[in-house]
């Protein structure tokens, strides 16, 4: 949390979010270095030139510093709006230009997804965890379609991102983590041109298959 307050305050000065993002990148790398975690990045050549939705598997709180520290693209995260109430974290998310969405009433949820798509369309890449919550093991839960609806509405590609070896390093959370190596793999982008909301689930399954392809353990069967 050492950079949490400076990161939040930098968002007051730099409303573009670039400075808070750079501080978060430094924070992520410092955390991983402190914990003795080495990150190997593969597939950086697949990062598209324009905005995109980066979709990663989610097995540990360690995933957050890994993405901030080593995903080879500047991004904002899509998160539930209630996180704005969390001390320091909430202020960083708000002032850093990250994108909060409603998960309650359908009308508000739809409007917030539309606003998220507009932000992405204007040039802001985002990172998402389509499982919706952390997986309790090294498997991958089914991907929810919401993130893919946003990508389709924005007309930007979805880039699958695999985080492999995280459960080996942090099998029971950060308090029980130990030194080791994890691999972040960026896969070829999945185009959304010509798709509509009805195609979101099929797109989610294609992206999930790409993510699972770089993991060492089999994914859970989709439901």
C-alpha positions as CSV (number, residue, x, y, z in Angstrom):
1,X,0.0,0.0,0.0
2,X,3.1,2.2,0.1
3,X,2.3,3.8,-3.3
4,X,-1.5,3.8,-2.8
5,X,-1.8,7.3,-1.5
6,X,0.6,8.9,-4.0
7,X,-1.1,7.0,-6.8
8,X,-4.5,8.3,-5.8
9,X,-3.3,11.8,-5.3
10,X,-1.5,11.8,-8.7
11,X,-4.9,11.3,-10.3
12,X,-6.0,14.7,-9.0
13,X,-3.1,16.3,-11.0
14,X,-3.1,14.0,-14.0
15,X,-6.8,13.3,-15.0
16,X,-5.7,11.3,-18.0
17,X,-4.8,8.5,-15.6
18,X,-1.3,7.9,-17.1
19,X,0.6,8.9,-13.9
20,X,-1.5,6.7,-11.6
21,X,-1.1,3.8,-14.0
22,X,2.7,4.2,-14.1
23,X,2.8,4.3,-10.3
24,X,0.6,1.2,-10.2
25,X,3.0,-0.5,-12.6
26,X,5.9,0.3,-10.2
27,X,3.8,-0.9,-7.3
28,X,3.1,-4.2,-9.0
29,X,6.8,-4.9,-9.8
30,X,8.0,-3.9,-6.3
31,X,5.4,-6.2,-4.7
32,X,6.5,-9.2,-6.8
33,X,10.1,-8.5,-6.3
34,X,9.6,-8.3,-2.6
35,X,7.8,-11.7,-2.6
36,X,10.5,-13.2,-4.8
37,X,8.1,-13.8,-7.8
38,X,9.6,-13.7,-11.2
39,X,7.3,-13.0,-14.2
40,X,8.1,-14.4,-17.7
41,X,6.2,-12.6,-20.4
42,X,5.3,-14.3,-23.7
43,X,3.5,-13.1,-26.8
44,X,4.0,-9.4,-26.3
45,X,3.9,-9.1,-30.1
46,X,0.2,-9.9,-30.0
47,X,-0.7,-6.6,-28.3
48,X,-2.8,-4.6,-30.8
49,X,-1.9,-1.0,-31.6
50,X,-5.3,0.3,-30.5
51,X,-7.6,-0.2,-27.6
52,X,-8.6,-3.7,-26.6
53,X,-10.2,-5.8,-23.8
54,X,-7.6,-8.0,-22.1
55,X,-9.3,-11.1,-20.6
56,X,-7.3,-13.1,-18.0
57,X,-7.9,-16.1,-15.8
58,X,-8.2,-15.3,-12.1
59,X,-6.9,-17.6,-9.4
60,X,-5.2,-15.3,-6.8
61,X,-4.9,-11.8,-5.5
62,X,-1.4,-12.1,-7.0
63,X,-3.0,-11.7,-10.4
64,X,-3.5,-7.9,-9.8
65,X,0.2,-6.9,-9.3
66,X,1.1,-9.3,-12.1
67,X,-1.1,-7.6,-14.6
68,X,-0.2,-4.1,-13.5
69,X,3.5,-4.9,-13.4
70,X,3.9,-6.8,-16.6
71,X,1.0,-6.7,-19.0
72,X,2.7,-5.0,-22.0
73,X,-0.1,-2.5,-22.5
74,X,-1.5,0.4,-20.6
75,X,-5.0,-0.4,-19.3
76,X,-7.7,0.4,-16.8
77,X,-9.7,-2.2,-14.9
78,X,-13.4,-2.7,-15.0
79,X,-14.7,-3.2,-11.4
80,X,-17.9,-3.1,-9.4
81,X,-18.7,0.5,-8.4
82,X,-19.0,-0.5,-4.7
83,X,-15.2,-0.7,-4.6
84,X,-15.2,3.2,-4.7
85,X,-16.1,3.0,-1.0
86,X,-12.9,1.1,-0.1
87,X,-10.3,3.2,1.6
88,X,-7.3,4.2,-0.6
89,X,-8.2,1.5,-3.2
90,X,-11.5,3.2,-4.0
91,X,-9.8,6.6,-4.3
92,X,-7.2,5.2,-6.6
93,X,-9.8,3.5,-8.8
94,X,-11.8,6.7,-9.1
95,X,-9.0,9.2,-9.6
96,X,-7.0,6.8,-11.8
97,X,-9.7,6.6,-14.4
98,X,-10.7,3.0,-13.9
99,X,-14.2,2.0,-14.9
100,X,-16.9,1.2,-12.3
101,X,-20.0,-0.7,-13.4
102,X,-23.3,-1.4,-11.6
103,X,-24.2,-5.0,-10.8
104,X,-27.5,-4.4,-9.3
105,X,-30.6,-3.1,-11.1
106,X,-30.7,-4.1,-14.7
107,X,-31.3,-0.6,-16.1
108,X,-28.3,0.9,-14.3
109,X,-26.2,-2.2,-15.1
110,X,-27.0,-1.7,-18.8
111,X,-26.2,2.0,-18.8
112,X,-22.9,1.4,-17.0
113,X,-21.9,-1.2,-19.6
114,X,-22.8,1.3,-22.4
115,X,-20.6,3.9,-20.7
116,X,-17.7,1.4,-20.4
117,X,-18.0,0.6,-24.1
118,X,-17.9,4.3,-24.9
119,X,-14.7,4.7,-22.9
120,X,-13.0,1.8,-24.7
121,X,-14.2,3.1,-28.1
122,X,-12.5,6.4,-27.3
123,X,-9.1,4.7,-26.9
124,X,-8.9,3.2,-23.4
125,X,-7.9,-0.4,-23.1
126,X,-9.3,-2.4,-20.2
127,X,-8.4,-5.6,-18.3
128,X,-11.0,-7.9,-17.0
129,X,-11.3,-11.2,-15.1
130,X,-14.3,-12.8,-16.9
131,X,-14.7,-15.6,-14.3
132,X,-16.2,-13.0,-12.0
133,X,-14.4,-14.3,-8.9
134,X,-11.2,-16.1,-8.1
135,X,-11.0,-19.8,-8.8
136,X,-10.3,-21.9,-5.8
137,X,-7.9,-24.1,-7.7
138,X,-5.8,-23.9,-10.9
139,X,-8.8,-24.6,-13.1
140,X,-10.6,-21.9,-15.0
141,X,-14.3,-21.2,-14.3
142,X,-16.7,-20.5,-17.2
143,X,-16.3,-16.9,-18.5
144,X,-19.3,-14.6,-18.0
145,X,-20.5,-12.8,-21.1
146,X,-20.7,-9.3,-19.8
147,X,-17.1,-8.3,-20.6
148,X,-17.5,-9.6,-24.1
149,X,-20.7,-7.7,-24.7
150,X,-18.7,-4.6,-23.8
151,X,-16.0,-5.5,-26.3
152,X,-18.5,-6.1,-29.0
153,X,-20.3,-2.8,-28.3
154,X,-17.0,-1.0,-28.4
155,X,-15.9,-2.7,-31.6
156,X,-12.5,-3.6,-30.2
157,X,-10.7,-7.0,-30.1
158,X,-10.5,-9.2,-27.1
159,X,-7.0,-10.3,-26.2
160,X,-6.8,-13.6,-24.1
161,X,-4.2,-13.5,-21.3
162,X,-3.0,-16.6,-19.5
163,X,-1.5,-16.4,-16.0
164,X,0.2,-19.7,-15.4
165,X,1.9,-20.9,-12.2
166,X,0.2,-18.5,-9.9
167,X,-1.3,-21.2,-7.8
168,X,2.1,-22.8,-7.4
169,X,3.5,-19.6,-6.0
170,X,0.4,-18.6,-3.9
171,X,-1.6,-21.8,-3.3
172,X,-3.5,-20.4,-0.4
173,X,-3.3,-16.6,-0.9
174,X,-0.7,-14.0,-0.5
175,X,0.0,-14.8,3.2
176,X,1.2,-18.2,2.2
177,X,3.1,-17.2,-1.0
178,X,6.7,-18.2,-1.7
179,X,9.3,-17.4,-4.3
180,X,8.8,-18.8,-7.8
181,X,8.1,-18.1,-11.4
182,X,4.8,-17.3,-13.2
183,X,4.2,-16.9,-16.9
184,X,2.0,-14.2,-18.5
185,X,1.1,-15.2,-22.0
186,X,-0.6,-12.7,-24.4
187,X,-2.5,-14.6,-27.1
188,X,-3.6,-13.5,-30.6
189,X,-6.5,-11.0,-30.4
190,X,-10.1,-12.3,-31.1
191,X,-11.9,-9.9,-33.5
192,X,-15.3,-8.6,-32.7
193,X,-16.1,-7.0,-36.1
194,X,-19.5,-8.1,-37.3
195,X,-20.6,-9.6,-34.0
196,X,-23.5,-8.6,-31.9
197,X,-24.6,-9.2,-28.3
198,X,-26.0,-12.6,-29.2
199,X,-22.4,-13.7,-30.1
200,X,-20.9,-12.8,-26.8
201,X,-21.2,-16.3,-25.2
202,X,-19.5,-18.0,-28.1
203,X,-16.8,-15.3,-28.1
204,X,-16.3,-15.9,-24.3
205,X,-15.8,-19.6,-24.9
206,X,-13.2,-19.0,-27.7
207,X,-11.3,-16.7,-25.4
208,X,-11.5,-19.1,-22.5
209,X,-10.2,-21.9,-24.7
210,X,-7.2,-19.7,-25.7
211,X,-6.5,-18.9,-22.1
212,X,-6.7,-22.5,-21.0
213,X,-4.4,-23.6,-23.8
214,X,-1.3,-22.0,-22.0
215,X,-2.1,-23.4,-18.6
216,X,-0.6,-26.6,-17.2
217,X,-3.8,-28.0,-15.6
218,X,-7.1,-28.7,-17.4
219,X,-9.9,-26.1,-17.1
220,X,-13.2,-26.9,-15.6
221,X,-15.9,-27.8,-18.1
222,X,-17.9,-24.9,-19.2
223,X,-21.5,-24.9,-18.1
